[in-house]
Amino acid sequence: MERQLTKRHPAPANPSKAKKRAGTAADRVVELSSRPAHRGLQDAHRILQYAEETVRHLLRIYDSQQAARGGGAPTTEEQDLLRAMVVFAGAGLDAALKQAAQDALYDVAQAQQPAREALAKFVERRLLRGEPEVAALAGVNTKELSRLILSGDPLKVAVESLARDLSGRSLQSFEELQRTLEYFGAANLKLNTQQLRVTFENRNRIVHEMDMDLKHRTRKRRARRRDEMLDHARVLLETADKIVTEVDARLNSSP
């Protein structure tokens, strides 16, 4: 990777190179929002820039190969480029939200009551050994409880625990995405639920099933088309950008 994503944003040493990296509006797969004002969301935004750039490069390679052979149905190699676009867009969504959790969740929990309530439920689950309905029999996780009590900043400890938990998970469904939104106090954010479900389903077929279709007469994999896969990549990147932008707006509007 060209740079460490956890570094902060120094001013570009070469503005022309920075402009080249961003691409023109006509080139870009999606038009990302401007850099967030809240510092804790800026690395998440930067990850999305890299993800968009990667998807754009893969699409450019696909189009070049198609043009070189005069078009036609995409070859196996070209379809793998299309699949990779969806994989990297999904990785961008996943990585951006995990980075935002690591860098901004503490401020979100301080500023947003819904986020604090979701965090409290997470801590409750961590403290109880077993399911809540059998808590009386399960007992209390005394190790976790002692960490919270003895720390100078229980909220910070709780947020760090949540961030680690989120980092250990992969966003593979709309339901998992919705749970993550609750921790950012943005559960009511309107998303294209139906499209996201379809996109996650196709992303998972590629990542977990190699996009196999053993009943197919020749290729044994699902046939993929440019516009279809570009739409899936776009919805993942646009969703991530919308979430980061919404969290930034809420943090900036908090007293």
C-alpha positions in Angstrom: 0.0 0.0 0.0 1.3 3.4 -0.9 0.8 5.0 2.5 -0.2 4.1 6.0 -3.9 4.8 6.3 -3.6 5.6 10.0 -1.4 8.7 9.3 -3.0 12.1 9.5 -3.3 14.4 6.5 -0.3 16.6 5.8 -0.7 19.1 3.0 0.2 17.4 -0.4 3.8 18.1 -1.3 2.9 18.0 -5.0 -0.6 19.4 -5.7 -0.6 18.1 -9.3 0.0 14.6 -8.1 -2.8 14.9 -5.6 -5.1 16.2 -8.3 -4.1 13.3 -10.5 -4.9 10.8 -7.7 -8.4 12.3 -7.2 -9.2 12.1 -10.9 -11.7 14.3 -12.8 -15.4 14.2 -12.1 -15.9 12.4 -15.5 -13.4 9.7 -14.5 -14.6 9.0 -11.0 -16.9 6.0 -10.3 -18.7 8.0 -7.6 -18.4 11.6 -6.5 -17.4 11.4 -2.9 -18.3 14.1 -0.5 -15.7 16.6 0.6 -13.2 15.8 3.4 -15.1 15.7 6.7 -14.6 18.5 9.2 -14.3 16.2 12.1 -10.7 14.9 12.4 -11.8 11.5 13.5 -13.5 10.8 10.2 -10.8 12.0 7.9 -8.9 8.7 7.6 -12.2 6.9 6.9 -12.8 9.4 4.1 -9.3 8.8 2.9 -9.9 5.0 2.7 -12.9 5.7 0.6 -10.8 7.7 -1.8 -8.4 4.8 -2.2 -11.3 2.4 -2.7 -12.9 4.6 -5.3 -9.6 4.9 -7.1 -9.0 1.1 -7.1 -12.5 0.5 -8.5 -11.9 3.2 -11.2 -8.6 1.6 -12.2 -10.1 -1.9 -12.5 -12.9 -0.4 -14.6 -10.4 1.3 -16.8 -8.5 -1.9 -17.4 -11.8 -3.7 -18.2 -12.8 -1.0 -20.7 -9.3 -1.0 -22.3 -9.4 -4.8 -22.8 -12.9 -4.6 -24.3 -11.9 -1.8 -26.7 -8.8 -3.7 -27.8 -10.8 -6.7 -28.9 -13.7 -4.8 -30.3 -16.2 -5.4 -27.5 -18.5 -8.4 -27.1 -19.4 -10.5 -24.1 -16.9 -10.2 -21.3 -14.3 -12.9 -21.1 -13.6 -14.9 -18.0 -10.6 -12.6 -17.2 -12.7 -9.5 -17.8 -15.5 -10.8 -15.5 -12.9 -11.3 -12.8 -12.0 -7.6 -13.1 -15.7 -6.8 -12.6 -15.9 -9.0 -9.6 -12.8 -7.4 -8.1 -14.6 -4.0 -8.4 -17.3 -5.2 -6.1 -14.9 -6.8 -3.7 -12.8 -3.7 -3.3 -15.8 -1.4 -3.0 -17.1 -3.7 -0.2 -13.7 -3.7 1.5 -13.7 0.1 1.3 -17.1 0.3 3.1 -15.9 -2.2 5.7 -12.5 -0.5 6.3 -13.9 3.0 6.4 -16.5 2.3 9.0 -14.0 0.4 11.1 -11.6 3.3 10.9 -14.4 5.7 11.8 -15.2 3.5 14.8 -11.6 3.6 16.0 -11.1 7.3 15.5 -14.5 8.9 16.1 -16.7 6.6 18.2 -15.7 8.2 21.5 -16.8 11.6 20.3 -20.0 10.2 18.8 -20.8 8.5 22.1 -20.2 11.7 24.0 -22.4 13.8 21.6 -25.2 11.5 20.6 -27.7 9.9 23.1 -28.8 7.1 20.7 -25.1 6.1 20.3 -24.7 6.0 24.1 -27.7 3.8 24.4 -26.4 1.4 21.8 -23.0 1.4 23.5 -24.7 0.7 26.9 -26.4 -2.4 25.4 -23.1 -3.6 24.0 -21.4 -3.2 27.4 -24.3 -5.0 29.1 -23.8 -8.0 26.7 -20.1 -7.9 27.4 -20.6 -7.9 31.2 -23.1 -10.8 31.2 -21.8 -14.3 30.6 -24.4 -15.8 28.4 -27.6 -14.5 27.0 -29.6 -11.8 28.9 -32.5 -14.1 29.5 -30.3 -16.4 31.5 -28.2 -13.7 33.1 -29.2 -14.7 36.6 -27.7 -18.1 36.1 -24.8 -17.0 33.9 -23.2 -14.5 36.3 -21.2 -11.4 35.6 -18.0 -11.0 33.7 -16.0 -9.7 36.6 -12.8 -9.1 34.5 -14.6 -6.8 32.1 -16.4 -5.1 35.0 -13.2 -4.4 36.9 -11.6 -2.9 33.8 -14.5 -0.5 33.5 -14.6 0.4 37.2 -10.8 0.9 37.6 -10.2 2.8 34.4 -9.9 6.6 34.6 -12.3 6.9 31.7 -15.0 4.1 31.6 -16.5 5.5 28.4 -13.1 5.3 26.6 -12.7 1.7 27.7 -16.2 0.8 26.6 -15.6 2.5 23.2 -12.3 0.8 22.7 -13.9 -2.6 23.4 -16.7 -1.9 20.9 -14.2 -0.7 18.3 -12.2 -4.0 18.7 -15.4 -6.0 18.4 -16.4 -4.2 15.2 -12.9 -4.6 13.8 -13.2 -8.4 14.3 -16.3 -8.5 12.2 -16.9 -8.2 8.5 -19.9 -6.3 7.1 -21.5 -9.0 5.0 -25.2 -8.0 5.2 -27.6 -5.1 5.5 -28.5 -6.2 9.0 -24.8 -6.0 10.1 -24.5 -2.6 8.5 -27.7 -1.4 10.4 -26.3 -2.6 13.7 -23.1 -0.7 13.1 -25.2 2.5 12.3 -26.8 2.2 15.7 -23.4 2.6 17.4 -22.9 5.8 15.4 -26.3 7.1 16.5 -27.5 7.0 12.8 -29.9 4.1 12.8 -32.5 6.3 11.3 -30.3 7.2 8.3 -32.3 6.4 5.1 -30.5 3.9 2.9 -31.5 2.0 -0.2 -32.4 -1.2 1.7 -33.5 -3.3 -1.2 -30.5 -2.4 -3.4 -28.0 -3.0 -0.5 -29.5 -6.4 0.2 -29.0 -7.4 -3.4 -25.5 -6.0 -3.5 -24.4 -7.7 -0.3 -25.9 -11.0 -1.6 -23.8 -10.7 -4.8 -20.7 -9.6 -3.0 -21.0 -12.6 -0.7 -21.4 -15.0 -3.6 -18.1 -13.6 -5.1 -16.1 -13.6 -1.8 -17.4 -16.7 -0.2 -18.5 -18.9 -3.1 -16.1 -17.9 -5.8 -19.2 -16.9 -7.8 -19.6 -20.5 -8.7 -22.5 -21.9 -10.7 -21.7 -25.5 -11.3 -24.9 -26.0 -13.3 -23.7 -23.6 -16.0 -22.9 -25.5 -19.2 -19.5 -24.0 -19.9 -18.0 -21.4 -17.4 -19.3 -22.9 -14.2 -19.5 -19.4 -12.7 -22.2 -16.8 -12.8 -22.1 -14.5 -15.8 -21.3 -10.9 -14.9 -21.9 -7.7 -16.9 -20.2 -4.3 -16.6 -23.2 -2.2 -15.7 -24.5 -4.7 -13.1 -21.2 -4.9 -11.3 -20.5 -1.2 -11.5 -23.9 -0.5 -9.9 -23.0 -2.8 -7.0 -19.6 -1.1 -6.5 -21.3 2.3 -6.6 -23.9 1.5 -4.1 -21.3 0.2 -1.6 -19.1 3.3 -2.0 -22.0 5.8 -2.0 -23.4 4.1 1.2 -20.1 4.4 3.0 -19.7 8.0 1.9 -23.3 8.8 3.0 -22.7 7.3 6.5 -19.4 9.2 7.0 -21.0 12.4 5.8 -24.0 12.0 8.1 -21.9 11.2 11.2 -19.7 14.2 10.4 -22.8 16.5 10.2 -24.2 15.2 13.5 -20.9 15.7 15.3 -20.5 19.2 13.9 -24.1 20.1 14.9 -23.6 18.9 18.5 -23.1 21.6 21.2 
